[in-house]
Amino acid sequence: MKFVDRTRETASLQAIQKQSLEHAQFTVLTGRRRIGKTSLVFHAYKDLPFLYFFVSKKSESELCTAYQQEISTKLGIPMLGRVTRFADIFEYIMQLSKQQPITLFVDEFQEFMRINASVYSDMQRIWDINKEEAHINLIVGGSVQTMIHQIFENKKEPLYNRQTSMIRLKKFPPSILKEILANHNPNYTSEDLLALYSFTGGVAKYVELLMDKGATTKEKMIETIIQPDSVFLSEGKNLLIEEFGKDYGVYFSILTAIASGHSQRRQIEDIIGKEIGGYLTMLEDTYGLITKHKPLFATTNSNVRYRLDDNFLIFWFRFIFKYNYMLEIDAFDALRQIIKRDYETFTGKMLENYFKEKLAEEQQFTQIDNWWSRNGETEIDIIAINELTKQAVFYEVKRQPKELVPTALETHVNEFLIATRQLKKYSISHLGLSMQDM
């Protein structure tokens, strides 16, 4: 799949490179795994020779040997002698950048924490001493959110606030998913688009894997994902076990419950069989995987719901992790049948999320949210508000147009207006959205 989108981020990296010709630049590039950080840097600097250091799970001396080779190949300047400390290589590059501009990209930067955590204090010292005279464009990329947060946002860490820029790479928005799918399947259906959105969540690597395998329809996507050699099957564990450590079992159980539609703490605790307040706080504040939602304009936390914000992980926990016992006996056909059986229920909520992202991308509103009554019997799928024009649009979302019931939505809106009284001076309208509007 060819490189798409990332226009703003590409322009930012190119502007930072130009700034580094005058003043040293230190950019932190972060985002979940598979989001396309490495591809972005290679695309942005495709016409510029730059050093690429990948921090793999090797010893520091082995990494330094590879980095010396990279310096020799890219810059034509061999380092004399065998170097075993990254600090020496970094100091060499900083000194060299005083004579010539250098761009250095250090990928999976957080891995130094396991290899030799003193690298960060060494870098801080070397950076502070040399940055005023250096012409270096230093980019460090990281995908383990907790570690990147600790390295750069914890006041106790040596590299705290040393970065000059922070770029957080996000998933592809709906318009880009439509563009990608159209390029690979001009005759795609709304069902195909919804499947791509639901299974990948716009994560670049997942989209690329499906497109490159010709999986451009709902049926082919399910077939491709549920295969003996599919990387999707182990992806959830690969992403999260490293983050969660020894408590991953409890976290996985909580995320499975949320992905299966149990969004209230009481419901989740009934399933898990233990108090989970601390785990929920970690999942929200430290790992950034779930968010705590209240009905629009609610002033208390008495009606909170938890939501997993990553489409792929919702799919993975709901189907792959939950039914892993089927995969252990190679019952791939049975799992495909379960996904197809539950597909409409699963994608009903995904369709709501799709339209929320679509409305946000169109930038016609200043707030997009939803609402549910205290007893949970009344829900409004989407409420879009423009505080500047004093307009509020209430949306009902259904897979098929025939399922939309305008009178029911109007009744729900009236209940909301009585319960909240926040939109008295707003122009109110009601609309229905279905897969035909994607």
TILOLUM-276470 format. One record per residue (C-alpha): x, y, z. Coordinates in steps of 0.2 Angstrom, whole numbers, padded with zeros to 4 digits, always signed. Layout:
! residues N
XYZ;...
//
This chain:
! residues 438
+0000+0000+0000;+0007+0017-0005;+0010+0030+0008;-0006+0041+0011;-0011+0056+0022;+0000+0063+0036;+0002+0079+0026;+0002+0090+0042;+0014+0078+0051;+0026+0077+0036;+0026+0096+0035;+0030+0098+0053;+0045+0086+0052;+0051+0095+0037;+0049+0112+0045;+0058+0105+0061;+0073+0099+0050;+0075+0117+0043;+0074+0124+0060;+0088+0112+0065;+0100+0121+0053;+0100+0136+0065;+0096+0128+0082;+0096+0110+0088;+0079+0102+0088;+0074+0087+0099;+0057+0080+0093;+0047+0066+0102;+0037+0056+0090;+0024+0045+0099;+0009+0034+0095;+0002+0017+0098;+0012+0003+0089;+0008+0000+0071;+0002+0018+0069;+0015+0022+0056;+0029+0032+0065;+0044+0024+0056;+0035+0026+0039;+0031+0044+0042;+0049+0049+0046;+0056+0039+0031;+0043+0048+0020;+0046+0065+0027;+0065+0063+0024;+0065+0053+0009;+0076+0066+0000;+0087+0069+0015;+0101+0057+0021;+0098+0053+0039;+0104+0041+0052;+0092+0028+0058;+0096+0019+0075;+0083+0005+0079;+0084+0001+0098;+0081-0018+0097;+0082-0030+0112;+0101-0033+0111;+0115-0028+0122;+0121-0010+0121;+0138-0015+0113;+0129-0024+0099;+0118-0009+0096;+0133+0002+0096;+0142-0009+0082;+0126-0007+0071;+0126+0012+0074;+0144+0014+0070;+0141+0005+0053;+0126+0016+0050;+0137+0032+0053;+0150+0025+0042;+0138+0021+0028;+0127+0036+0028;+0140+0049+0032;+0156+0041+0025;+0165+0045+0042;+0171+0029+0051;+0172+0030+0070;+0189+0024+0076;+0189+0009+0087;+0175-0001+0094;+0162+0009+0104;+0152+0000+0117;+0142+0014+0125;+0128+0024+0117;+0133+0039+0126;+0150+0040+0116;+0141+0038+0100;+0128+0051+0104;+0142+0063+0110;+0151+0060+0094;+0136+0064+0083;+0132+0080+0093;+0150+0086+0091;+0150+0082+0072;+0134+0092+0070;+0143+0107+0075;+0152+0106+0058;+0138+0099+0047;+0119+0097+0049;+0114+0079+0055;+0097+0071+0056;+0096+0057+0068;+0080+0046+0071;+0081+0034+0086;+0067+0022+0084;+0059+0012+0099;+0068+0024+0111;+0060+0018+0126;+0069+0001+0125;+0085+0009+0132;+0076+0009+0149;+0078-0010+0149;+0095-0010+0141;+0104+0003+0151;+0093+0017+0159;+0108+0028+0162;+0108+0032+0143;+0095+0045+0147;+0105+0054+0160;+0120+0053+0148;+0110+0061+0134;+0103+0075+0145;+0121+0080+0150;+0127+0079+0132;+0112+0088+0125;+0113+0102+0138;+0132+0105+0135;+0131+0105+0116;+0114+0110+0110;+0118+0129+0108;+0132+0125+0095;+0124+0109+0087;+0114+0108+0071;+0106+0092+0075;+0088+0086+0071;+0086+0073+0084;+0070+0063+0083;+0066+0049+0095;+0051+0037+0092;+0042+0027+0105;+0027+0016+0106;+0026+0010+0124;+0015+0024+0130;+0019+0022+0149;+0038+0022+0146;+0038+0038+0134;+0027+0047+0147;+0039+0043+0161;+0055+0048+0151;+0048+0065+0145;+0034+0070+0156;+0040+0064+0173;+0049+0079+0182;+0060+0066+0191;+0068+0060+0174;+0083+0067+0166;+0075+0070+0149;+0060+0079+0157;+0055+0093+0146;+0071+0092+0135;+0061+0090+0119;+0058+0105+0108;+0043+0097+0099;+0030+0083+0102;+0021+0074+0088;+0007+0062+0093;+0003+0052+0078;-0015+0047+0077;-0025+0034+0067;-0032+0037+0049;-0049+0047+0049;-0064+0041+0040;-0060+0051+0024;-0043+0043+0022;-0050+0026+0025;-0063+0029+0011;-0049+0035+0000;-0038+0020+0003;-0052+0007+0001;-0058+0016-0015;-0040+0014-0022;-0040-0004-0019;-0058-0008-0023;-0068+0005-0032;-0084-0005-0030;-0083-0006-0011;-0099-0005-0001;-0104+0004+0015;-0103-0013+0023;-0085-0015+0017;-0080+0002+0024;-0088-0001+0040;-0079-0018+0042;-0062-0009+0038;-0066+0004+0051;-0072-0008+0064;-0057-0021+0062;-0043-0009+0060;-0049+0007+0068;-0038+0017+0055;-0022+0010+0062;-0010+0011+0047;-0002-0006+0048;-0018-0016+0050;-0025-0007+0035;-0010-0010+0025;-0010-0029+0029;-0028-0031+0023;-0026-0020+0007;-0010-0029+0002;-0018-0046+0004;-0033-0040-0007;-0045-0041+0008;-0056-0026+0003;-0073-0034+0007;-0081-0038+0024;-0080-0057+0020;-0062-0056+0014;-0057-0046+0029;-0064-0059+0041;-0056-0073+0031;-0039-0065+0031;-0039-0060+0050;-0044-0077+0056;-0030-0088+0048;-0018-0099+0056;-0003-0088+0051;-0012-0071+0054;-0003-0058+0064;-0019-0051+0070;-0022-0066+0081;-0007-0062+0093;-0007-0044+0091;-0017-0039+0106;-0005-0049+0117;+0010-0042+0108;+0004-0024+0111;-0001-0025+0129;+0008-0038+0139;+0024-0028+0139;+0013-0013+0145;+0004-0023+0159;+0017-0034+0166;+0012-0048+0178;-0005-0041+0181;-0010-0043+0162;-0023-0056+0166;-0034-0044+0177;-0032-0030+0164;-0036-0042+0150;-0052-0048+0159;-0057-0030+0162;-0055-0025+0144;-0064-0041+0138;-0079-0036+0148;-0079-0018+0142;-0077-0024+0124;-0091-0035+0126;-0103-0021+0131;-0101-0020+0150;-0097-0002+0152;-0102+0001+0171;-0090-0002+0185;-0103-0013+0194;-0106-0024+0179;-0087-0026+0176;-0084-0031+0195;-0098-0043+0194;-0089-0052+0180;-0071-0050+0187;-0076-0055+0204;-0065-0042+0213;-0064-0023+0216;-0056-0015+0201;-0055+0004+0205;-0036+0005+0204;-0035-0005+0188;-0048+0006+0180;-0038+0021+0185;-0022+0014+0178;-0031+0009+0161;-0037+0027+0160;-0023+0038+0167;-0007+0028+0164;-0011+0017+0149;-0023+0028+0140;-0034+0014+0134;-0050+0018+0141;-0060+0034+0145;-0073+0038+0158;-0089+0045+0150;-0103+0054+0158;-0119+0059+0149;-0118+0076+0141;-0119+0090+0154;-0119+0078+0168;-0112+0086+0184;-0109+0070+0194;-0100+0054+0192;-0115+0044+0197;-0119+0038+0179;-0102+0034+0172;-0098+0022+0158;-0081+0016+0153;-0076+0015+0135;-0061+0006+0126;-0056+0019+0113;-0046+0007+0101;-0057-0001+0088;-0045-0015+0084;-0043-0019+0103;-0062-0019+0105;-0063-0032+0091;-0048-0042+0097;-0054-0044+0115;-0072-0047+0110;-0068-0061+0098;-0050-0067+0097;-0045-0066+0116;-0063-0071+0122;-0063-0086+0110;-0045-0091+0111;-0049-0108+0116;-0056-0111+0098;-0039-0105+0091;-0030-0117+0102;-0039-0132+0093;-0038-0124+0076;-0057-0121+0075;-0055-0106+0063;-0071-0109+0054;-0081-0109+0070;-0073-0092+0075;-0077-0084+0058;-0095-0090+0060;-0096-0082+0078;-0089-0066+0071;-0102-0066+0057;-0116-0071+0069;-0112-0056+0081;-0106-0044+0067;-0122-0033+0066;-0122-0030+0085;-0103-0027+0086;-0104-0014+0071;-0119-0005+0078;-0109+0004+0091;-0094+0005+0078;-0106+0015+0066;-0110+0027+0080;-0091+0030+0083;-0088+0031+0064;-0101+0046+0062;-0094+0055+0078;-0076+0054+0069;-0084+0060+0053;-0093+0074+0061;-0077+0079+0070;-0066+0078+0054;-0079+0090+0045;-0076+0103+0059;-0094+0110+0059;-0096+0108+0078;-0087+0113+0094;-0093+0098+0104;-0099+0080+0099;-0105+0069+0113;-0120+0057+0118;-0132+0056+0132;-0141+0043+0142;-0154+0044+0156;-0150+0040+0174;-0159+0023+0172;-0151+0020+0155;-0168+0017+0146;-0166+0032+0135;-0151+0036+0124;-0146+0048+0111;-0133+0042+0100;-0125+0058+0095;-0127+0076+0100;-0117+0089+0090;-0116+0107+0096;-0110+0123+0088;-0107+0135+0102;-0104+0149+0090;-0120+0148+0080;-0130+0141+0094;-0136+0126+0085;-0138+0108+0091;-0141+0093+0080;-0147+0077+0088;-0143+0061+0078;-0150+0043+0079;-0139+0030+0071;-0145+0014+0063;-0137+0002+0051;-0152+0003+0039;-0163+0018+0035;-0179+0008+0038;-0173+0006+0056;-0174+0025+0060;-0189+0031+0070;-0190+0050+0069;-0204+0051+0082;-0194+0041+0095;-0179+0052+0093;-0190+0067+0095;-0196+0060+0111;-0179+0056+0117;-0173+0074+0113;-0188+0081+0123;-0183+0071+0138;-0165+0077+0136;-0170+0095+0136;-0181+0093+0151;-0167+0084+0161;-0152+0096+0156;-0160+0113+0152;-0143+0118+0144;-0148+0122+0126;-0163+0133+0129;-0157+0147+0117;-0151+0134+0104;-0159+0130+0087;-0163+0111+0089;-0164+0099+0074;-0165+0080+0073;-0157+0069+0060;-0155+0050+0056;-0139+0042+0050;-0137+0025+0042;-0124+0016+0032;-0130+0025+0017;-0123+0041+0024;-0105+0035+0027;
//
